[in-house]
């Protein structure tokens, strides 16, 4: 007699994703999204304690470095998700959660590309442009990810 799989495991199987792929996607999204949000608050919402300060918060460089260190995990997870989940779902023609999934696909490329371009662009005007694109695409990605997960849970609850 086989044991019944846990709901999360069953949902991952239905989606075409292995449990490890789903966990990697969730953990990397939380790590990258969390460090990105904290960095954005420090960069855009805090004011430096000293008019000659280079950063707005003493931990700002460490948070930025942590964000850059964990970001490749999300890029790797996106590749796995594309291979195991998004591409097969698009080919199958199934409409389930299609809008939220397509929104994630639409925001992933601008988020990743602008993040890399931020690191290599020397011009301040281009850095500002890529920073805006990266911030907006990342916020849309995080919102889309939450919506996609809620839709998956609701679908799993219905059966």
C-alpha positions in Angstrom: 0.0 0.0 0.0 1.5 3.4 -1.0 1.3 6.4 1.3 -0.7 9.4 0.0 1.7 12.3 -1.0 1.6 15.5 1.0 -0.6 18.2 -0.6 2.5 20.4 -1.6 4.2 17.3 -3.1 1.0 16.3 -5.0 0.6 19.9 -6.4 4.3 20.0 -7.4 3.8 16.7 -9.3 0.7 17.9 -11.1 2.6 21.1 -12.1 5.5 19.1 -13.6 7.9 20.3 -10.9 9.8 18.0 -8.6 9.6 18.9 -4.9 13.2 20.0 -4.9 12.6 22.4 -7.8 9.6 23.9 -6.0 11.6 24.3 -2.8 14.6 25.9 -4.6 12.2 28.3 -6.4 10.5 29.3 -3.1 13.6 29.6 -1.1 15.5 31.6 -3.8 12.5 33.9 -4.3 12.3 34.6 -0.6 16.1 35.2 -0.2 16.4 37.4 -3.3 13.1 39.1 -2.8 13.8 39.7 0.9 17.3 41.1 0.4 16.1 43.2 -2.5 13.2 44.7 -0.5 15.5 45.4 2.4 18.1 47.0 0.1 15.4 49.1 -1.6 14.1 50.4 1.7 17.7 51.3 2.7 18.5 52.9 -0.6 15.3 54.8 -1.4 13.5 55.4 1.8 16.2 56.0 4.5 18.2 59.1 4.8 21.9 59.1 5.6 22.8 60.0 9.2 25.6 62.3 7.9 25.4 64.6 4.9 28.8 63.1 3.8 27.7 59.5 4.1 28.1 57.3 1.1 25.2 54.9 2.1 21.9 55.5 3.9 22.4 52.7 6.4 25.6 51.0 7.7 24.3 47.6 6.6 23.4 48.7 3.1 26.6 47.3 1.4 26.3 44.0 3.2 22.6 43.6 2.2 23.5 44.5 -1.4 26.3 42.0 -1.5 24.0 39.3 0.0 21.4 40.1 -2.7 24.1 39.7 -5.4 25.3 36.4 -3.9 21.8 34.8 -3.7 20.5 36.1 -7.0 22.2 33.4 -9.2 20.1 30.8 -7.2 16.9 32.4 -8.4 18.3 32.6 -12.0 19.1 28.9 -11.7 15.6 28.1 -10.3 14.0 30.1 -13.1 15.8 27.8 -15.6 14.5 24.7 -13.8 11.0 26.2 -13.7 11.1 27.0 -17.4 12.2 23.5 -18.3 10.0 21.5 -15.9 6.9 23.7 -15.6 6.5 26.7 -17.8 7.4 25.3 -21.2 5.4 22.1 -20.8 2.4 24.1 -19.5 2.6 26.5 -22.5 2.8 23.5 -24.9 -0.1 21.7 -23.3 -2.5 24.6 -23.7 -3.9 24.2 -20.2 -5.4 27.5 -19.0 -4.9 26.9 -15.3 -3.1 29.9 -13.7 -2.0 30.9 -17.1 -2.3 34.7 -16.5 -0.2 34.7 -13.4 2.3 32.4 -15.0 2.6 34.5 -18.1 3.0 37.6 -15.9 5.9 35.8 -14.1 7.5 35.0 -17.5 7.0 38.5 -18.6 8.7 40.0 -15.6 11.5 37.5 -15.2 13.7 38.5 -18.2 13.6 42.3 -17.4 14.3 41.6 -13.8 17.3 39.4 -14.4 18.8 41.4 -17.4 18.4 44.7 -15.6 20.0 43.3 -12.5 23.1 42.3 -14.4 23.2 45.5 -16.4 23.1 47.5 -13.1 26.4 45.8 -12.2 28.2 46.6 -15.4 26.9 50.0 -16.4 29.2 52.9 -15.7 27.0 55.8 -16.8 25.0 57.2 -14.0 22.0 57.9 -16.2 21.9 54.3 -17.5 22.4 53.0 -13.9 19.3 55.0 -12.9 17.4 53.7 -15.8 18.4 50.0 -15.1 17.7 50.6 -11.4 14.2 51.7 -12.2 13.5 48.8 -14.6 15.0 46.4 -12.0 13.0 47.7 -9.1 9.7 47.7 -11.1 10.2 44.3 -12.7 11.2 42.8 -9.3 8.2 44.2 -7.5 5.9 42.9 -10.3 7.8 39.5 -10.1 7.2 39.2 -6.4 3.5 40.2 -6.7 3.1 37.8 -9.5 4.8 35.0 -7.6 2.4 35.5 -4.6 -0.6 35.6 -6.9 0.6 32.4 -8.7 1.1 30.6 -5.4 -2.3 31.6 -4.1 -3.9 30.4 -7.3 -2.0 27.1 -6.9 -3.2 26.7 -3.4 -6.8 27.5 -4.3 -6.7 25.0 -7.2 -5.2 22.3 -4.9 -7.9 22.9 -2.3 -10.7 22.5 -4.9 -9.2 19.1 -5.8 
